[in-house]
Amino acid sequence: MVEWAGKFAYQQVADDLRRRIADGEFATAGKLPSLAQIQKQYGVTVTVARAAIRQLTTDGLAVSHQGKGAFLTHDATQAARLSDPSGAVTELRQEIESLRAEVVELHERVSTLEGN
């Protein structure tokens, strides 16, 4: 249910859908909920549901096909994670850990090559 939080209702719905995209909830099907499903889930009008999908489309997370629905773009999950500050931080932490592991491995290989 959308509540007054200082943001327009469509922004709140779009933000929640973006979070769900980042969590991988729609990745398997690649399809976002229909306008009717969004209306029911969030208790909003069709105008608000359309505006939320339009926002996701504008942000490059989805493409909409009249009569078929809205579908995720190929990099929507990654883009949604990066558009959310907490998601971006998590993504950066994972990348840093991966880079640390690579540096340790490279250090060990150099040491082996140098005979240390």
All heavy atoms as an XYZ file, in Angstrom:
886
protein
N       0.849     -1.168      0.000
C       0.000      0.000      0.000
C       0.898      1.235      0.000
O       1.843      1.332      0.762
C      -0.903     -0.033      1.234
C      -1.859      1.120      1.345
S      -3.337      1.047      0.320
C      -4.196     -0.331      0.980
N       0.599      2.183     -0.846
C       1.361      3.410     -0.942
C       0.878      4.364      0.148
O      -0.314      4.522      0.368
C       1.180      4.037     -2.343
C       1.856      5.373     -2.431
C       1.709      3.099     -3.406
N       1.827      4.977      0.833
C       1.509      5.932      1.889
C       2.204      7.251      1.599
O       3.171      7.295      0.845
C       1.987      5.398      3.241
C       1.306      4.110      3.649
C       1.845      3.558      4.959
O       2.612      4.252      5.641
O       1.494      2.426      5.282
N       1.742      8.313      2.232
C       2.382      9.598      2.037
C       3.760      9.558      2.676
O       3.912      9.332      3.861
C       1.561     10.732      2.645
C       2.296     12.032      2.512
C       2.825     12.759      3.522
C       2.614     12.725      1.308
N       3.456     13.867      3.022
C       3.349     13.874      1.656
C       2.376     12.498     -0.036
C       3.829     14.789      0.720
C       2.855     13.405     -0.961
C       3.559     14.530     -0.575
N       4.772      9.715      1.844
C       6.153      9.655      2.328
C       6.982     10.777      1.716
O       8.193     10.688      1.650
C       6.756      8.303      1.985
N       6.311     11.831      1.239
C       7.041     12.936      0.630
C       7.366     12.695     -0.831
O       8.041     13.497     -1.457
N       6.921     11.583     -1.374
C       7.128     11.265     -2.787
C       5.778     10.994     -3.416
O       4.846     10.539     -2.759
C       7.976      9.993     -2.951
C       9.424     10.148     -2.680
C      10.119      8.839     -3.024
C      11.616      8.970     -2.901
N      12.290      7.718     -3.285
N       5.707     11.241     -4.728
C       4.495     10.900     -5.451
C       4.272      9.390     -5.379
O       5.222      8.612     -5.276
C       4.595     11.337     -6.915
C       4.611     12.830     -7.089
C       5.751     13.469     -7.538
C       3.494     13.590     -6.796
C       5.773     14.840     -7.709
C       3.498     14.973     -6.952
C       4.643     15.598     -7.408
N       3.015      8.988     -5.489
C       2.663      7.565     -5.397
C       3.383      6.743     -6.471
O       3.899      5.665     -6.189
C       1.148      7.387     -5.514
N       3.450      7.268     -7.695
C       4.099      6.491     -8.759
C       5.579      6.285     -8.462
O       6.148      5.249     -8.794
C       3.887      7.137    -10.134
C       4.811      8.290    -10.446
C       6.034      8.062    -11.077
C       4.479      9.594    -10.117
C       6.899      9.102    -11.372
C       5.328     10.640    -10.402
C       6.534     10.396    -11.030
O       7.380     11.433    -11.306
N       6.218      7.281     -7.806
C       7.631      7.143     -7.454
C       7.819      6.066     -6.388
O       8.785      5.300     -6.441
C       8.193      8.469     -6.951
C       8.337      9.505     -8.043
C       8.744     10.852     -7.487
O       8.312     11.257     -6.404
N       9.575     11.568     -8.233
N       6.900      6.007     -5.441
C       6.986      4.984     -4.403
C       6.825      3.592     -5.009
O       7.572      2.665     -4.661
C       5.906      5.212     -3.342
C       6.120      6.475     -2.519
C       4.996      6.667     -1.519
O       4.738      5.784     -0.722
N       4.332      7.807     -1.579
N       5.883      3.454     -5.925
C       5.670      2.163     -6.583
C       6.895      1.811     -7.426
O       7.401      0.686     -7.370
C       4.387      2.182     -7.440
C       4.263      0.909     -8.265
C       3.157      2.368     -6.555
N       7.397      2.778     -8.194
C       8.580      2.538     -9.027
C       9.778      2.162     -8.165
O      10.543      1.252     -8.517
C       8.895      3.769     -9.880
N       9.952      2.845     -7.037
C      11.067      2.533     -6.131
C      10.962      1.106     -5.599
O      11.958      0.386     -5.515
C      11.118      3.514     -4.953
C      11.612      4.895     -5.349
O      12.139      5.058     -6.474
O      11.465      5.819     -4.521
N       9.742      0.700     -5.231
C       9.577     -0.653     -4.714
C       9.803     -1.689     -5.816
O      10.455     -2.709     -5.578
C       8.196     -0.841     -4.089
C       8.115     -2.161     -3.338
O       8.906     -2.354     -2.385
O       7.300     -3.026     -3.726
N       9.300     -1.422     -7.005
C       9.546     -2.334     -8.122
C      11.042     -2.396     -8.438
O      11.574     -3.472     -8.712
C       8.751     -1.897     -9.359
C       7.241     -2.122     -9.279
C       6.536     -1.435    -10.442
C       6.905     -3.600     -9.248
N      11.717     -1.253     -8.365
C      13.165     -1.209     -8.607
C      13.904     -2.074     -7.577
O      14.807     -2.833     -7.911
C      13.658      0.237     -8.534
C      15.095      0.423     -8.947
C      15.518      1.886     -8.917
N      14.820      2.648     -9.951
C      13.847      3.530     -9.727
N      13.462      3.799     -8.500
N      13.282      4.165    -10.713
N      13.471     -1.984     -6.320
C      14.077     -2.805     -5.259
C      13.853     -4.288     -5.550
O      14.761     -5.102     -5.436
C      13.481     -2.444     -3.897
C      14.038     -3.287     -2.742
C      13.192     -3.195     -1.485
N      11.792     -3.516     -1.685
C      11.286     -4.757     -1.799
N      12.076     -5.802     -1.762
N       9.988     -4.952     -1.966
N      12.648     -4.618     -5.971
C      12.319     -6.011     -6.282
C      13.106     -6.508     -7.493
O      13.513     -7.666     -7.532
C      10.815     -6.149     -6.495
C      10.031     -5.919     -5.191
C       8.546     -5.785     -5.407
N       7.955     -7.028     -5.905
C       6.708     -7.116     -6.368
N       5.917     -6.064     -6.398
N       6.250     -8.270     -6.798
N      13.334     -5.618     -8.456
C      14.158     -5.974     -9.617
C      15.585     -6.248     -9.153
O      16.203     -7.236     -9.543
C      14.135     -4.854    -10.682
C      12.748     -4.757    -11.315
C      15.211     -5.096    -11.748
C      12.536     -3.499    -12.148
N      16.105     -5.364     -8.303
C      17.470     -5.525     -7.783
C      17.618     -6.831     -7.016
O      18.669     -7.469     -7.060
C      17.843     -4.341     -6.892
N      16.564     -7.239     -6.319
C      16.584     -8.493     -5.557
C      16.429     -9.723     -6.455
O      16.485    -10.848     -5.976
C      15.475     -8.499     -4.495
C      15.739     -7.508     -3.371
O      16.879     -7.018     -3.252
O      14.785     -7.217     -2.615
N      16.209     -9.508     -7.746
C      16.092    -10.616     -8.688
C      14.729    -11.267     -8.736
O      14.567    -12.350     -9.302
N      13.729    -10.612     -8.168
C      12.400    -11.216     -8.083
C      11.773    -11.502     -9.452
O      11.042    -12.472     -9.612
C      11.478    -10.295     -7.275
C      10.130    -10.878     -6.979
C       9.315    -10.011     -6.047
O       9.879     -9.343     -5.160
O       8.085    -10.016     -6.208
N      12.059    -10.679    -10.438
C      11.434    -10.842    -11.756
C      12.412    -11.391    -12.793
O      12.063    -11.526    -13.956
C      10.890     -9.505    -12.256
C       9.992     -8.809    -11.275
C      10.346     -7.583    -10.746
C       8.799     -9.382    -10.869
C       9.528     -6.931     -9.842
C       7.974     -8.748     -9.963
C       8.334     -7.520     -9.444
N      13.620    -11.700    -12.390
C      14.666    -12.092    -13.339
C      14.315    -13.354    -14.118
O      14.610    -13.456    -15.306
C      15.993    -12.274    -12.613
N      13.680    -14.321    -13.486
C      13.376    -15.581    -14.146
C      12.398    -15.379    -15.302
O      12.652    -15.806    -16.422
C      12.787    -16.594    -13.152
O      13.699    -16.730    -12.068
C      12.556    -17.934    -13.801
N      11.305    -14.696    -15.031
C      10.290    -14.484    -16.060
C      10.674    -13.338    -16.988
O      10.302    -13.337    -18.151
C       8.942    -14.190    -15.412
N      11.398    -12.362    -16.448
C      11.768    -11.206    -17.242
C      10.625    -10.244    -17.471
O      10.755     -9.273    -18.187
N       9.489    -10.508    -16.851
C       8.306     -9.680    -17.038
C       7.901     -9.046    -15.720
O       7.910     -9.697    -14.676
C       7.157    -10.526    -17.587
C       5.947     -9.714    -17.952
C       4.903    -10.555    -18.666
C       3.841     -9.635    -19.223
N       2.522     -9.926    -18.823
N       7.541     -7.782    -15.801
C       7.042     -7.080    -14.616
C       5.563     -7.391    -14.425
O       4.891     -7.838    -15.363
C       7.243     -5.574    -14.796
C       8.692     -5.108    -14.773
C       8.783     -3.635    -15.135
C       9.311     -5.346    -13.414
N       5.045     -7.137    -13.231
C       3.613     -7.359    -13.012
C       2.782     -6.502    -13.976
O       3.219     -5.426    -14.395
C       3.387     -6.907    -11.566
C       4.720     -6.932    -10.928
C       5.708     -6.659    -12.018
N       1.586     -6.971    -14.294
C       0.678     -6.211    -15.165
C       0.188     -4.968    -14.421
O       0.321     -4.867    -13.196
C      -0.512     -7.076    -15.558
O      -1.321     -7.319    -14.416
N      -0.416     -4.061    -15.168
C      -0.974     -2.863    -14.541
C      -2.023     -3.249    -13.502
O      -2.066     -2.671    -12.413
C      -1.576     -1.935    -15.597
C      -0.594     -1.316    -16.586
C      -1.329     -0.483    -17.623
C       0.442     -0.467    -15.866
N      -2.848     -4.240    -13.820
C      -3.881     -4.692    -12.873
C      -3.249     -5.257    -11.604
O      -3.728     -5.002    -10.496
C      -4.775     -5.737    -13.537
N      -2.170     -6.022    -11.770
C      -1.491     -6.578    -10.594
C      -0.868     -5.466     -9.745
O      -0.926     -5.517     -8.512
C      -0.409     -7.562    -11.030
C      -0.954     -8.844    -11.610
C       0.124     -9.698    -12.255
O       1.063     -9.186    -12.866
N      -0.021    -11.015    -12.126
N      -0.273     -4.476    -10.385
C       0.321     -3.352     -9.653
C      -0.768     -2.596     -8.903
O      -0.598     -2.250     -7.732
C       1.094     -2.420    -10.607
C       2.343     -3.143    -11.127
C       1.467     -1.111     -9.909
C       3.078     -2.414    -12.233
N      -1.891     -2.369     -9.568
C      -3.008     -1.689     -8.912
C      -3.433     -2.431     -7.650
O      -3.635     -1.826     -6.594
C      -4.213     -1.594     -9.857
C      -4.087     -0.570    -10.943
C      -5.325     -0.579    -11.812
O      -5.354     -1.233    -12.835
N      -6.357      0.124    -11.374
N      -3.575     -3.732     -7.773
C      -4.031     -4.547     -6.647
C      -2.972     -4.602     -5.540
O      -3.287     -4.439     -4.358
C      -4.365     -5.955     -7.137
C      -4.988     -6.830     -6.086
C      -5.403     -8.166     -6.670
C      -6.009     -9.034     -5.585
N      -6.421    -10.345     -6.103
N      -1.701     -4.846     -5.908
C      -0.640     -4.993     -4.910
C      -0.406     -3.715     -4.116
O      -0.146     -3.764     -2.916
C       0.677     -5.390     -5.587
C       0.717     -6.806     -6.071
C       1.985     -7.117     -6.866
O       2.815     -6.253     -7.123
N       2.124     -8.373     -7.253
N      -0.478     -2.574     -4.798
C      -0.128     -1.306     -4.151
C      -1.332     -0.444     -3.805
O      -1.185      0.596     -3.167
C       0.843     -0.517     -5.035
C       2.169     -1.217     -5.214
C       2.429     -1.973     -6.353
C       3.152     -1.140     -4.229
C       3.637     -2.628     -6.513
C       4.365     -1.788     -4.389
C       4.597     -2.539     -5.533
O       5.802     -3.184     -5.684
N      -2.508     -0.851     -4.235
C      -3.716     -0.088     -3.945
C      -3.707      1.275     -4.619
O      -4.037      2.288     -3.995
N      -3.309      1.296     -5.897
C      -3.200      2.555     -6.637
C      -4.082      2.501     -7.879
O      -4.605      1.451     -8.249
C      -1.732      2.841     -7.053
C      -0.859      3.040     -5.823
C      -1.172      1.736     -7.940
N      -4.227      3.647     -8.525
C      -5.003      3.724     -9.759
C      -4.160      3.244    -10.939
O      -2.934      3.132    -10.837
C      -5.444      5.173    -10.035
O      -4.269      5.961    -10.279
C      -6.235      5.749     -8.868
N      -4.831      3.000    -12.057
C      -4.129      2.589    -13.260
C      -3.173      3.692    -13.734
O      -2.108      3.402    -14.278
C      -5.116      2.151    -14.380
C      -5.876      3.344    -14.956
C      -4.375      1.397    -15.475
N      -3.523      4.943    -13.500
C      -2.658      6.061    -13.887
C      -1.342      6.009    -13.123
O      -0.266      6.207    -13.699
C      -3.366      7.413    -13.628
O      -4.612      7.410    -14.330
C      -2.521      8.573    -14.079
N      -1.417      5.722    -11.835
C      -0.208      5.611    -11.005
C       0.618      4.406    -11.458
O       1.848      4.489    -11.585
C      -0.576      5.514     -9.505
C       0.641      5.153     -8.667
C      -1.188      6.830     -9.031
N      -0.034      3.287    -11.717
C       0.668      2.080    -12.167
C       1.392      2.346    -13.482
O       2.559      1.978    -13.641
C      -0.317      0.920    -12.317
N       0.708      3.008    -14.429
C       1.333      3.343    -15.718
C       2.537      4.256    -15.525
O       3.576      4.072    -16.164
C       0.327      4.042    -16.632
C      -0.504      3.125    -17.425
C      -1.242      3.867    -18.547
N      -2.290      3.024    -19.052
C      -3.595      3.225    -18.851
N      -4.017      4.274    -18.191
N      -4.470      2.376    -19.333
N       2.382      5.254    -14.665
C       3.479      6.197    -14.427
C       4.688      5.499    -13.807
O       5.829      5.819    -14.130
C       3.000      7.349    -13.533
N       4.440      4.529    -12.933
C       5.548      3.779    -12.316
C       6.300      2.975    -13.373
O       7.536      2.991    -13.415
C       5.010      2.850    -11.218
N       5.562      2.301    -14.256
C       6.195      1.541    -15.340
C       6.932      2.495    -16.277
O       8.049      2.210    -16.713
C       5.151      0.702    -16.109
C       4.555     -0.379    -15.215
C       5.758      0.103    -17.378
C       5.549     -1.428    -14.736
N       6.321      3.637    -16.570
C       6.976      4.632    -17.423
C       8.288      5.093    -16.802
O       9.295      5.265    -17.496
C       6.049      5.818    -17.667
C       6.555      6.778    -18.736
C       5.591      7.941    -19.030
N       4.198      7.543    -19.148
C       3.238      7.878    -18.261
N       3.522      8.613    -17.203
N       1.999      7.485    -18.440
N       8.309      5.262    -15.482
C       9.534      5.680    -14.796
C      10.626      4.616    -14.939
O      11.784      4.930    -15.205
C       9.263      5.950    -13.312
C      10.466      6.453    -12.548
C      10.931      7.806    -13.048
O      10.157      8.738    -13.118
N      12.202      7.912    -13.409
N      10.255      3.360    -14.776
C      11.224      2.272    -14.940
C      11.730      2.198    -16.378
O      12.903      1.909    -16.618
C      10.613      0.942    -14.514
C      10.240      0.822    -13.034
C       9.548     -0.507    -12.769
C      11.446      0.991    -12.143
N      10.847      2.483    -17.329
C      11.236      2.514    -18.736
C      12.205      3.666    -18.995
O      13.231      3.488    -19.653
C       9.984      2.641    -19.637
O       9.114      1.541    -19.354
C      10.345      2.634    -21.097
N      11.893      4.825    -18.452
C      12.769      5.993    -18.594
C      14.135      5.729    -17.980
O      15.162      6.150    -18.520
C      12.122      7.228    -17.916
O      10.873      7.493    -18.551
C      13.016      8.449    -18.012
N      14.159      4.996    -16.872
C      15.418      4.674    -16.179
C      16.197      3.554    -16.880
O      17.289      3.202    -16.447
C      15.138      4.256    -14.731
C      14.589      5.401    -13.896
O      14.692      6.572    -14.325
O      14.052      5.123    -12.805
N      15.624      2.982    -17.931
C      16.314      1.943    -18.687
C      16.229      0.550    -18.082
O      16.972     -0.337    -18.462
N      15.307      0.362    -17.144
C      15.169     -0.944    -16.499
C      14.159     -1.846    -17.198
O      14.183     -3.059    -17.017
C      14.752     -0.771    -15.036
C      15.686      0.049    -14.157
C      15.116      0.163    -12.754
C      17.064     -0.556    -14.131
N      13.267     -1.245    -17.965
C      12.204     -2.018    -18.605
C      11.884     -1.459    -19.979
O      12.184     -0.310    -20.279
C      10.943     -1.995    -17.729
N      11.276     -2.303    -20.778
C      10.697     -1.890    -22.051
C       9.243     -2.313    -22.021
O       8.905     -3.366    -21.476
C      11.428     -2.494    -23.273
C      12.817     -1.929    -23.410
C      11.472     -4.000    -23.199
N       8.399     -1.488    -22.580
C       6.968     -1.751    -22.546
C       6.463     -2.000    -23.954
O       6.826     -1.282    -24.888
C       6.257     -0.547    -21.919
O       4.897     -0.807    -21.754
N       5.645     -3.028    -24.093
C       5.044     -3.364    -25.382
C       3.529     -3.341    -25.205
O       2.999     -4.126    -24.410
C       5.500     -4.752    -25.856
C       6.972     -4.850    -26.058
N       7.612     -4.307    -27.133
C       7.932     -5.423    -25.301
C       8.901     -4.549    -27.055
N       9.124     -5.223    -25.937
N       2.882     -2.444    -25.924
C       1.439     -2.298    -25.790
C       0.733     -3.637    -26.003
O       0.989     -4.341    -26.970
C       0.922     -1.265    -26.779
C      -0.540     -0.929    -26.552
C      -0.993      0.234    -27.418
O      -0.239      0.778    -28.194
N      -2.244      0.597    -27.256
N      -0.117     -3.970    -25.061
C      -0.878     -5.200    -25.145
C      -0.152     -6.438    -24.648
O      -0.735     -7.494    -24.487
N       1.157     -6.317    -24.390
C       1.945     -7.470    -23.934
C       2.489     -7.272    -22.528
O       2.754     -8.230    -21.827
C       3.089     -7.740    -24.896
C       2.605     -8.109    -26.284
C       3.718     -8.676    -27.105
C       3.301     -8.884    -28.517
N       2.694    -10.133    -28.805
N       2.723     -6.033    -22.119
C       3.230     -5.757    -20.787
C       4.611     -5.133    -20.813
O       5.118     -4.731    -21.862
N       5.215     -5.062    -19.640
C       6.548     -4.484    -19.476
C       7.533     -5.593    -19.141
O       7.253     -6.464    -18.315
C       6.540     -3.432    -18.379
N       8.689     -5.530    -19.782
C       9.708     -6.560    -19.625
C      11.026     -5.927    -19.204
O      11.342     -4.797    -19.597
C       9.901     -7.311    -20.943
C       8.659     -8.014    -21.409
C       7.695     -7.333    -22.142
C       8.439     -9.335    -21.083
C       6.538     -7.970    -22.557
C       7.287     -9.983    -21.492
C       6.326     -9.296    -22.229
N      11.805     -6.673    -18.430
C      13.099     -6.181    -17.980
C      14.077     -6.090    -19.146
O      14.057     -6.924    -20.047
C      13.685     -7.118    -16.924
C      12.893     -7.280    -15.635
C      13.587     -8.284    -14.727
C      12.726     -5.960    -14.936
N      14.951     -5.094    -19.088
C      16.041     -5.027    -20.048
C      17.088     -6.053    -19.621
O      17.054     -6.566    -18.499
C      16.666     -3.621    -20.091
O      17.116     -3.271    -18.784
C      15.662     -2.591    -20.591
N      18.035     -6.358    -20.492
C      19.004     -7.421    -20.203
C      19.871     -7.124    -18.981
O      20.327     -8.025    -18.310
C      19.875     -7.710    -21.430
C      20.850     -6.636    -21.759
N      20.493     -5.473    -22.397
C      22.170     -6.551    -21.507
C      21.558     -4.717    -22.536
N      22.582     -5.329    -22.017
N      20.098     -5.856    -18.660
C      20.929     -5.510    -17.504
C      20.135     -4.839    -16.390
O      20.700     -4.133    -15.554
C      22.095     -4.626    -17.937
C      21.637     -3.314    -18.551
O      20.437     -3.188    -18.884
O      22.471     -2.409    -18.690
N      18.832     -5.071    -16.356
C      17.960     -4.390    -15.392
C      18.328     -4.678    -13.943
O      18.343     -3.771    -13.111
C      16.501     -4.768    -15.635
N      18.631     -5.929    -13.622
C      18.948     -6.276    -12.234
C      20.180     -5.516    -11.762
O      20.188     -4.921    -10.687
C      19.154     -7.796    -12.080
O      17.967     -8.454    -12.529
C      19.415     -8.180    -10.647
N      21.218     -5.514    -12.577
C      22.453     -4.798    -12.238
C      22.193     -3.298    -12.150
O      22.630     -2.633    -11.212
C      23.523     -5.091    -13.299
C      24.821     -4.360    -13.095
C      25.652     -4.962    -11.984
O      25.316     -5.999    -11.441
N      26.715     -4.304    -11.629
N      21.475     -2.745    -13.120
C      21.186     -1.311    -13.134
C      20.346     -0.907    -11.924
O      20.575      0.149    -11.321
C      20.476     -0.930    -14.425
N      19.387     -1.750    -11.555
C      18.552     -1.447    -10.385
C      19.381     -1.453     -9.113
O      19.194     -0.610     -8.228
C      17.409     -2.450    -10.277
N      20.311     -2.395     -9.001
C      21.178     -2.430     -7.817
C      22.013     -1.171     -7.714
O      22.207     -0.621     -6.643
C      22.099     -3.642     -7.872
C      21.420     -4.924     -7.561
C      22.384     -6.075     -7.538
N      21.680     -7.320     -7.385
C      21.938     -8.410     -8.084
N      22.897     -8.420     -8.973
N      21.232     -9.496     -7.893
N      22.520     -0.721     -8.841
C      23.383      0.455     -8.832
C      22.604      1.750     -8.639
O      23.162      2.738     -8.167
C      24.210      0.514    -10.121
C      25.206     -0.625    -10.285
C      25.908     -0.522    -11.630
C      26.220     -0.643     -9.155
N      21.311      1.749     -8.987
C      20.515      2.962     -8.810
C      20.084      3.149     -7.358
O      19.721      4.232     -6.950
C      19.289      2.950     -9.716
O      18.363      1.968     -9.296
N      20.154      2.091     -6.588
C      19.815      2.138     -5.168
C      21.115      2.310     -4.385
O      22.013      1.486     -4.509
C      19.124      0.834     -4.768
C      18.898      0.723     -3.279
O      18.708      1.754     -2.624
O      18.918     -0.414     -2.771
N      21.255      3.374     -3.591
C      22.516      3.604     -2.874
C      22.987      2.414     -2.056
O      24.159      2.052     -2.103
C      22.213      4.804     -1.974
C      21.100      5.514     -2.652
C      20.291      4.431     -3.338
N      22.091      1.751     -1.341
C      22.524      0.603     -0.539
C      22.935     -0.550     -1.447
O      23.870     -1.286     -1.150
C      21.430      0.166      0.433
O      20.290     -0.270     -0.267
N      22.242     -0.696     -2.575
C      22.613     -1.719     -3.533
C      23.963     -1.434     -4.159
O      24.772     -2.337     -4.368
N      24.215     -0.166     -4.451
C      25.506      0.222     -5.029
C      26.632     -0.062     -4.050
O      27.701     -0.547     -4.442
C      25.486      1.693     -5.418
N      26.405      0.212     -2.776
C      27.426     -0.046     -1.755
C      27.702     -1.542     -1.665
O      28.861     -1.978     -1.610
C      26.998      0.527     -0.382
C      27.902      0.037      0.727
C      26.990      2.045     -0.426
N      26.653     -2.341     -1.666
C      26.817     -3.797     -1.614
C      27.598     -4.287     -2.830
O      28.514     -5.099     -2.702
C      25.440     -4.490     -1.566
O      24.750     -4.040     -0.408
C      25.572     -5.998     -1.541
N      27.248     -3.772     -3.990
C      27.934     -4.148     -5.228
C      29.415     -3.769     -5.163
O      30.290     -4.546     -5.548
C      27.254     -3.451     -6.412
C      27.523     -4.063     -7.740
C      26.783     -5.365     -7.952
O      25.721     -5.587     -7.360
O      27.297     -6.172     -8.740
N      29.698     -2.579     -4.668
C      31.090     -2.134     -4.544
C      31.869     -2.985     -3.549
O      33.032     -3.320     -3.787
C      31.141     -0.663     -4.130
C      30.768      0.335     -5.222
C      30.649      1.741     -4.635
C      31.789      0.310     -6.339
N      31.240     -3.341     -2.445
C      31.907     -4.201     -1.461
C      32.266     -5.557     -2.065
O      33.353     -6.083     -1.824
C      31.025     -4.386     -0.230
C      31.017     -3.192      0.670
C      30.247     -3.457      1.939
N      30.330     -2.289      2.804
C      29.348     -1.864      3.558
N      28.212     -2.523      3.610
N      29.495     -0.789      4.296
N      31.348     -6.115     -2.840
C      31.615     -7.395     -3.482
C      32.772     -7.267     -4.470
O      33.636     -8.140     -4.541
C      30.361     -7.908     -4.191
C      29.275     -8.333     -3.241
C      27.966     -8.652     -3.954
O      27.784     -8.351     -5.125
N      27.035     -9.266     -3.226
N      32.785     -6.179     -5.223
C      33.865     -5.949     -6.182
C      35.203     -5.776     -5.469
O      36.227     -6.309     -5.909
C      33.554     -4.715     -7.042
C      34.563     -4.447     -8.126
C      34.592     -5.516     -9.213
O      33.590     -6.232     -9.389
O      35.629     -5.621     -9.887
N      35.211     -5.055     -4.358
C      36.445     -4.859     -3.583
C      36.965     -6.189     -3.059
O      38.161     -6.472     -3.135
C      36.215     -3.854     -2.426
C      36.053     -2.441     -2.999
C      37.348     -3.900     -1.414
C      35.551     -1.425     -2.000
N      36.075     -7.034     -2.543
C      36.484     -8.338     -2.042
C      37.074     -9.195     -3.159
O      38.078     -9.882     -2.964
C      35.320     -9.058     -1.364
C      34.955     -8.479     -0.011
C      36.137     -8.404      0.948
O      36.866     -9.405      1.106
O      36.341     -7.329      1.531
N      36.459     -9.133     -4.315
C      36.968     -9.877     -5.461
C      38.354     -9.375     -5.859
O      39.268    -10.163     -6.120
C      35.996     -9.730     -6.629
O      36.525    -10.320     -7.785
N      38.518     -8.063     -5.883
C      39.822     -7.487     -6.229
C      40.882     -7.826     -5.183
O      42.036     -8.103     -5.535
C      39.705     -5.972     -6.397
C      38.930     -5.516     -7.637
C      38.674     -4.017     -7.580
C      39.664     -5.896     -8.901
N      40.504     -7.826     -3.924
C      41.451     -8.201     -2.862
C      41.947     -9.629     -3.066
O      43.135     -9.920     -2.931
C      40.800     -8.078     -1.486
C      40.774     -6.698     -0.947
C      40.246     -6.683      0.473
N      40.196     -5.314      0.943
C      39.320     -4.860      1.818
N      38.427     -5.679      2.336
N      39.347     -3.603      2.184
N      41.027    -10.515     -3.368
C      41.396    -11.914     -3.590
C      42.354    -12.032     -4.780
O      43.331    -12.784     -4.724
C      40.150    -12.767     -3.817
N      42.095    -11.282     -5.833
C      42.981    -11.301     -6.998
C      44.363    -10.767     -6.654
O      45.374    -11.317     -7.104
C      42.378    -10.476     -8.138
C      41.232    -11.161     -8.839
C      40.718    -10.342    -10.007
O      41.533     -9.842    -10.807
O      39.483    -10.203    -10.120
N      44.428     -9.711     -5.856
C      45.716     -9.132     -5.462
C      46.516    -10.136     -4.635
O      47.722    -10.318     -4.844
C      45.521     -7.802     -4.697
C      46.796     -7.344     -4.025
C      45.004     -6.722     -5.642
N      45.851    -10.812     -3.707
C      46.524    -11.822     -2.886
C      47.072    -12.936     -3.776
O      48.223    -13.357     -3.635
C      45.564    -12.384     -1.803
C      46.127    -13.634     -1.163
C      45.271    -11.320     -0.760
N      46.249    -13.397     -4.713
C      46.682    -14.458     -5.620
C      47.872    -13.992     -6.468
O      48.854    -14.726     -6.632
C      45.530    -14.877     -6.532
C      45.910    -15.977     -7.503
C      44.800    -16.304     -8.483
O      43.627    -15.997     -8.200
O      45.130    -16.865     -9.543
N      47.800    -12.789     -6.996
C      48.914    -12.263     -7.793
C      50.180    -12.106     -6.961
O      51.284    -12.402     -7.429
C      48.521    -10.930     -8.435
C      47.522    -11.024     -9.579
C      47.050     -9.627     -9.979
C      48.115    -11.748    -10.760
N      50.026    -11.666     -5.724
C      51.182    -11.512     -4.829
C      51.854    -12.872     -4.603
O      53.079    -12.988     -4.644
C      50.739    -10.899     -3.503
C      51.851    -10.757     -2.520
N      52.879     -9.864     -2.690
C      52.101    -11.413     -1.354
C      53.724     -9.969     -1.677
N      53.264    -10.900     -0.853
N      51.030    -13.908     -4.379
C      51.567    -15.256     -4.173
C      52.273    -15.769     -5.432
O      53.344    -16.376     -5.340
C      50.449    -16.213     -3.757
C      49.915    -15.938     -2.365
C      48.653    -16.734     -2.042
O      48.137    -17.462     -2.930
O      48.176    -16.622     -0.901
N      51.706    -15.500     -6.587
C      52.324    -15.947     -7.832
C      53.658    -15.245     -8.082
O      54.626    -15.876     -8.520
C      51.367    -15.710     -8.997
C      50.152    -16.641     -8.931
C      49.075    -16.277     -9.897
N      49.429    -16.683    -11.253
C      48.723    -16.355    -12.320
N      47.647    -15.597    -12.195
N      49.080    -16.770    -13.512
N      53.702    -13.944     -7.812
C      54.953    -13.189     -7.979
C      56.012    -13.701     -7.007
O      57.168    -13.885     -7.379
C      54.706    -11.666     -7.797
C      56.018    -10.907     -7.672
C      53.878    -11.120     -8.954
N      55.598    -13.951     -5.769
C      56.534    -14.472     -4.781
C      57.099    -15.818     -5.220
O      58.285    -16.093     -5.064
C      55.864    -14.633     -3.412
O      55.546    -13.370     -2.887
N      56.243    -16.671     -5.774
C      56.678    -17.978     -6.260
C      57.666    -17.806     -7.425
O      58.695    -18.468     -7.468
C      55.465    -18.810     -6.721
O      54.581    -18.973     -5.620
C      55.901    -20.181     -7.227
N      57.361    -16.936     -8.325
C      58.241    -16.693     -9.474
C      59.582    -16.115     -9.070
O      60.617    -16.425     -9.647
C      57.574    -15.759    -10.484
C      56.388    -16.357    -11.279
C      55.707    -15.271    -12.083
C      56.886    -17.465    -12.186
N      59.586    -15.287     -8.025
C      60.818    -14.667     -7.566
C      61.591    -15.591     -6.630
O      62.715    -15.286     -6.228
C      60.520    -13.327     -6.872
C      60.042    -12.263     -7.837
C      59.718    -10.955     -7.139
O      59.621    -10.927     -5.902
O      59.558     -9.959     -7.861
N      60.963    -16.703     -6.261
C      61.619    -17.677     -5.393
C      61.648    -17.267     -3.933
O      62.494    -17.707     -3.174
N      60.728    -16.442     -3.529
C      60.682    -16.000     -2.115
C      59.833    -16.916     -1.285
O      58.859    -17.323     -1.336
C      60.167    -14.569     -2.009
C      61.130    -13.586     -2.623
O      62.320    -13.857     -2.727
N      60.625    -12.447     -3.043
